[in-house]
Amino acid sequence: MQLRLQNKVRDLYEKIVGFLESMEDIGKHINKSQEMYLKAIGQLRDGRGNLVNQAEKLKKLGVKSNKEIPSNLLAFDDEEEDEATDQKKLGQF
């Protein structure tokens, strides 16, 4: 009887440890996925010739579309960013 209890406790302990190891692996993969996502977004919207700027240039040339690029993907230059910040501050009063 004592031996069966010890075996069950050992099995339970090992199952808990296995689960905790799986959770650590999941966390590592989530972090890696986030790093890769941020890298991909950077390639999409940053740097010369990025896809977001190219799409915006097409729109300025007259391309008609019902869709808009999400504002969080639009790159601001420093002057536009300062103006946007000032407008937000004015809206708070």
Backbone as CSV, one residue per row, in Angstrom:
resi,resn,N_x,N_y,N_z,CA_x,CA_y,CA_z,C_x,C_y,C_z
1,MET,0.828,-1.198,0.000,0.000,0.000,0.000,0.868,1.255,0.000
2,GLN,1.878,1.274,0.856,2.786,2.413,0.954,3.494,2.643,-0.384
3,LEU,3.918,1.575,-1.031,4.624,1.661,-2.303,3.729,2.236,-3.399
4,ARG,2.467,1.835,-3.425,1.520,2.358,-4.421,1.333,3.851,-4.236
5,LEU,1.239,4.311,-3.003,1.077,5.737,-2.715,2.318,6.511,-3.174
6,GLN,3.480,5.974,-2.881,4.722,6.624,-3.299,4.803,6.733,-4.830
7,ASN,4.386,5.684,-5.495,4.401,5.697,-6.962,3.430,6.733,-7.528
8,LYS,2.253,6.826,-6.934,1.267,7.810,-7.386,1.765,9.235,-7.143
9,VAL,2.366,9.482,-5.992,2.891,10.803,-5.674,4.024,11.155,-6.645
10,ARG,4.914,10.197,-6.916,6.000,10.420,-7.871,5.440,10.736,-9.257
11,ASP,4.453,9.965,-9.697,3.848,10.183,-11.006,3.209,11.569,-11.091
12,LEU,2.521,11.961,-10.033,1.894,13.276,-9.994,2.953,14.373,-10.066
13,TYR,4.008,14.228,-9.284,5.096,15.202,-9.284,5.704,15.326,-10.684
14,GLU,5.981,14.211,-11.319,6.577,14.226,-12.649,5.644,14.847,-13.679
15,LYS,4.352,14.623,-13.524,3.374,15.226,-14.436,3.369,16.743,-14.266
16,ILE,3.430,17.212,-13.014,3.469,18.651,-12.744,4.732,19.272,-13.347
17,VAL,5.868,18.628,-13.148,7.129,19.134,-13.706,7.054,19.167,-15.227
18,GLY,6.521,18.139,-15.842,6.371,18.105,-17.299,5.491,19.240,-17.793
19,PHE,4.406,19.498,-17.079,3.505,20.597,-17.448,4.227,21.936,-17.340
20,LEU,4.975,22.145,-16.267,5.711,23.398,-16.084,6.750,23.592,-17.184
21,GLU,7.419,22.523,-17.598,8.373,22.610,-18.702,7.675,22.993,-20.004
22,SER,6.488,22.427,-20.224,5.715,22.781,-21.424,5.326,24.253,-21.403
23,MET,4.924,24.750,-20.233,4.552,26.164,-20.119,5.751,27.068,-20.405
24,GLU,6.929,26.686,-19.946,8.129,27.468,-20.249,8.399,27.485,-21.745
25,ASP,8.258,26.341,-22.397,8.462,26.268,-23.847,7.462,27.161,-24.588
26,ILE,6.218,27.130,-24.155,5.190,27.974,-24.774,5.576,29.437,-24.635
27,GLY,6.010,29.841,-23.451,6.428,31.228,-23.230,7.571,31.634,-24.143
28,LYS,8.547,30.751,-24.322,9.667,31.042,-25.215,9.187,31.223,-26.647
29,HIS,8.260,30.377,-27.071,7.746,30.476,-28.436,6.905,31.740,-28.627
30,ILE,6.153,32.120,-27.618,5.387,33.366,-27.699,6.342,34.548,-27.847
31,ASN,7.401,34.575,-27.047,8.377,35.661,-27.135,9.032,35.700,-28.515
32,LYS,9.403,34.542,-29.028,10.033,34.479,-30.356,9.055,34.942,-31.431
33,SER,7.796,34.541,-31.304,6.774,34.969,-32.271,6.618,36.482,-32.246
34,GLN,6.626,37.060,-31.069,6.492,38.511,-30.957,7.697,39.214,-31.589
35,GLU,8.895,38.698,-31.354,10.091,39.276,-31.975,9.984,39.245,-33.495
36,MET,9.557,38.118,-34.028,9.438,37.979,-35.481,8.333,38.876,-36.036
37,TYR,7.231,39.004,-35.307,6.141,39.890,-35.719,6.644,41.322,-35.800
38,LEU,7.346,41.785,-34.762,7.856,43.150,-34.750,8.864,43.382,-35.874
39,LYS,9.679,42.380,-36.161,10.630,42.480,-37.268,9.883,42.624,-38.595
40,ALA,8.852,41.817,-38.784,8.073,41.864,-40.026,7.356,43.205,-40.169
41,ILE,6.773,43.715,-39.099,6.101,45.021,-39.135,7.108,46.108,-39.479
42,GLY,8.305,46.007,-38.897,9.347,46.978,-39.207,9.697,46.971,-40.681
43,GLN,9.794,45.799,-41.257,10.087,45.702,-42.690,8.944,46.259,-43.523
44,LEU,7.745,46.122,-43.033,6.566,46.581,-43.753,6.470,48.097,-43.785
45,ARG,6.802,48.762,-42.675,6.539,50.192,-42.597,7.763,51.078,-42.441
46,ASP,8.943,50.515,-42.194,10.128,51.332,-41.960,11.098,51.223,-43.129
47,GLY,11.914,52.230,-43.281,12.951,52.200,-44.306,12.460,52.690,-45.660
48,ARG,13.431,52.973,-46.506,13.098,53.461,-47.845,12.415,52.366,-48.652
49,GLY,11.408,52.763,-49.393,10.733,51.821,-50.279,9.852,50.806,-49.577
50,ASN,9.492,51.082,-48.327,8.649,50.115,-47.617,7.266,50.055,-48.244
51,LEU,6.575,48.981,-48.010,5.282,48.739,-48.662,4.209,49.739,-48.267
52,VAL,4.212,50.173,-47.016,3.197,51.123,-46.577,3.361,52.446,-47.319
53,ASN,4.596,52.961,-47.402,4.817,54.216,-48.123,4.473,54.072,-49.594
54,GLN,4.812,52.940,-50.184,4.483,52.727,-51.592,2.975,52.733,-51.803
55,ALA,2.249,52.107,-50.902,0.785,52.094,-51.007,0.212,53.499,-50.849
56,GLU,0.757,54.268,-49.922,0.293,55.646,-49.722,0.570,56.491,-50.968
57,LYS,1.712,56.290,-51.597,2.035,57.029,-52.822,1.052,56.673,-53.931
58,LEU,0.691,55.398,-54.035,-0.307,54.990,-55.028,-1.636,55.679,-54.780
59,LYS,-2.023,55.777,-53.526,-3.292,56.426,-53.187,-3.246,57.908,-53.571
60,LYS,-2.098,58.553,-53.316,-1.947,59.970,-53.672,-1.978,60.165,-55.182
61,LEU,-1.582,59.132,-55.924,-1.624,59.204,-57.382,-3.030,58.979,-57.924
62,GLY,-3.972,58.667,-57.043,-5.356,58.558,-57.478,-5.959,57.173,-57.446
63,VAL,-5.265,56.195,-56.903,-5.836,54.859,-56.801,-7.079,54.927,-55.907
64,LYS,-8.169,54.423,-56.410,-9.424,54.432,-55.645,-9.562,53.129,-54.872
65,SER,-9.879,53.250,-53.602,-10.074,52.068,-52.766,-10.958,52.439,-51.590
66,ASN,-11.751,51.489,-51.160,-12.575,51.682,-49.969,-11.802,51.343,-48.697
67,LYS,-10.615,50.797,-48.852,-9.827,50.377,-47.695,-8.785,51.424,-47.350
68,GLU,-8.483,51.513,-46.067,-7.457,52.427,-45.574,-6.388,51.625,-44.847
69,ILE,-5.156,52.084,-44.930,-4.077,51.465,-44.165,-4.304,51.794,-42.697
70,PRO,-4.230,50.814,-41.820,-4.412,51.091,-40.389,-3.444,52.182,-39.925
71,SER,-3.953,53.118,-39.163,-3.154,54.283,-38.762,-1.906,53.899,-37.976
72,ASN,-1.960,52.803,-37.241,-0.786,52.416,-36.468,0.355,51.915,-37.354
73,LEU,0.079,51.666,-38.633,1.133,51.245,-39.557,1.704,52.404,-40.359
74,LEU,1.035,53.543,-40.311,1.528,54.696,-41.047,2.708,55.299,-40.312
75,ALA,3.777,55.567,-41.040,4.970,56.182,-40.443,4.799,57.690,-40.459
76,PHE,5.206,58.319,-39.383,5.178,59.772,-39.294,6.596,60.296,-39.405
77,ASP,6.757,61.432,-40.087,8.052,62.085,-39.946,7.971,62.935,-38.682
78,ASP,9.078,63.490,-38.239,9.122,64.191,-36.957,8.140,65.352,-36.899
79,GLU,8.028,66.119,-37.990,7.133,67.271,-38.003,5.678,66.835,-37.893
80,GLU,5.283,65.828,-38.662,3.913,65.324,-38.595,3.613,64.754,-37.222
81,GLU,4.594,64.077,-36.627,4.396,63.496,-35.306,4.186,64.579,-34.257
82,ASP,4.970,65.661,-34.357,4.815,66.778,-33.423,3.436,67.400,-33.557
83,GLU,2.969,67.581,-34.812,1.642,68.138,-35.042,0.561,67.213,-34.478
84,ALA,0.695,65.927,-34.684,-0.283,64.973,-34.172,-0.314,65.009,-32.658
85,THR,0.851,65.100,-32.039,0.913,65.167,-30.576,0.261,66.445,-30.081
86,ASP,0.530,67.584,-30.760,-0.074,68.847,-30.352,-1.593,68.796,-30.478
87,GLN,-2.103,68.165,-31.551,-3.541,68.050,-31.730,-4.166,67.191,-30.638
88,LYS,-3.496,66.130,-30.252,-4.007,65.281,-29.168,-4.065,66.056,-27.871
89,LYS,-3.020,66.854,-27.604,-2.986,67.652,-26.370,-4.120,68.672,-26.366
90,LEU,-4.364,69.314,-27.514,-5.441,70.292,-27.598,-6.791,69.633,-27.367
91,GLY,-6.940,68.412,-27.844,-8.192,67.685,-27.682,-8.463,67.293,-26.241
92,GLN,-7.432,67.286,-25.404,-7.602,66.886,-24.016,-8.177,68.004,-23.153
93,PHE,-8.097,69.243,-23.633,-8.565,70.373,-22.816,-10.016,70.680,-23.048
